[in-house]
Amino acid sequence: PCKKEIKNIREQLPEWKKEADFNFMTVSIDESRTEGLVKSYVKSQGWEFPTFIDPNSDLKRSLNFQNVPFTIIIDKNGKIAFMHSGYEEGGEQEVFEKVIELSKQ
């Protein structure tokens, strides 16, 4: 599900960026032994946005989520404005609508 969601978001990012000023990044919670695989996958997909690796799942623990993908939108004040767990086809539009809403504040 993570790869599918990121693929769909990546395809829409150029258009979204025309409508709102925001940053997009990904965080992998895969184990440290798979770090090389994550990096090569990111490179093979041509992702031009930052991808961070959290091999100890510190982020997962601190935000107390169980399912991935887990989407977070952080507002301009550094506060979490939106969180969503899981993925369903087309769900990325809800995320973008929230980004637009926050960018107007």
C-alpha positions as CSV (number, residue, x, y, z in Angstrom):
1,P,0.0,0.0,0.0
2,C,2.8,2.5,0.8
3,K,4.4,2.2,-2.7
4,K,1.0,2.6,-4.4
5,E,0.1,5.7,-2.4
6,I,3.5,7.3,-3.0
7,K,3.3,6.5,-6.7
8,N,-0.1,8.2,-6.9
9,I,1.0,11.2,-4.9
10,R,4.2,11.5,-7.0
11,E,2.2,11.6,-10.2
12,Q,0.1,14.4,-8.9
13,L,2.8,16.4,-7.1
14,P,3.6,18.8,-10.0
15,E,0.0,19.9,-10.3
16,W,-0.5,20.1,-6.5
17,K,2.6,22.3,-6.2
18,K,1.0,24.8,-8.5
19,E,-1.9,25.2,-6.1
20,A,-0.2,25.1,-2.7
21,D,3.2,25.8,-1.2
22,F,4.1,22.6,0.7
23,N,6.8,20.0,1.2
24,F,6.4,16.3,0.7
25,M,8.6,13.7,2.2
26,T,8.5,10.0,3.1
27,V,9.7,8.1,6.1
28,S,10.5,4.4,5.8
29,I,10.1,2.3,9.0
30,D,11.8,-0.7,7.5
31,E,14.5,-2.4,9.6
32,S,18.1,-1.1,9.3
33,R,19.1,-4.3,7.5
34,T,16.9,-3.2,4.6
35,E,18.2,0.4,4.4
36,G,20.2,-0.4,1.2
37,L,17.0,-1.8,-0.5
38,V,15.0,1.2,0.5
39,K,17.7,3.6,-0.9
40,S,18.0,1.7,-4.2
41,Y,14.2,1.5,-4.5
42,V,13.9,5.3,-4.0
43,K,16.6,5.9,-6.6
44,S,15.0,3.4,-9.1
45,Q,11.6,5.2,-8.8
46,G,13.2,8.6,-9.4
47,W,11.7,10.1,-6.3
48,E,12.8,13.8,-6.1
49,F,11.5,14.3,-2.6
50,P,13.3,13.5,0.7
51,T,13.0,10.0,2.0
52,F,14.1,9.4,5.6
53,I,14.7,6.0,7.2
54,D,13.6,5.3,10.8
55,P,14.9,1.8,11.3
56,N,14.0,1.7,15.0
57,S,10.4,2.9,14.4
58,D,10.9,5.8,16.8
59,L,8.4,7.8,14.8
60,K,5.9,5.0,14.8
61,R,6.2,4.7,18.6
62,S,6.0,8.4,19.3
63,L,2.9,8.9,17.2
64,N,1.4,5.5,18.3
65,F,0.3,4.2,14.9
66,Q,0.0,0.6,13.9
67,N,-0.8,0.5,10.2
68,V,1.1,1.9,7.2
69,P,1.0,3.9,5.2
70,F,0.5,6.6,7.8
71,T,0.0,10.1,6.5
72,I,0.7,13.2,8.6
73,I,0.2,16.8,7.6
74,I,2.2,19.3,9.7
75,D,1.0,22.9,9.6
76,K,3.2,26.0,9.2
77,N,3.5,26.2,13.0
78,G,4.9,22.7,13.2
79,K,1.7,21.2,14.7
80,I,0.2,18.0,13.4
81,A,-3.0,19.1,11.6
82,F,-4.0,15.8,10.0
83,M,-3.3,12.1,10.5
84,H,-4.6,9.2,8.5
85,S,-3.7,5.5,8.8
86,G,-4.0,3.0,5.9
87,Y,-4.6,3.5,2.2
88,E,-7.4,3.3,-0.2
89,E,-7.3,4.1,-3.9
90,G,-8.0,7.8,-4.4
91,G,-7.4,8.7,-0.7
92,E,-4.5,10.9,-1.6
93,Q,-7.1,13.5,-2.9
94,E,-8.4,13.9,0.7
95,V,-4.8,14.6,1.8
96,F,-4.3,17.2,-0.9
97,E,-7.6,18.9,0.0
98,K,-6.3,19.2,3.6
99,V,-3.1,20.7,2.3
100,I,-5.0,23.3,0.3
101,E,-7.2,24.1,3.3
102,L,-4.2,24.6,5.5
103,S,-2.3,26.7,2.9
104,K,-5.2,29.2,2.9
105,Q,-4.9,29.8,6.7
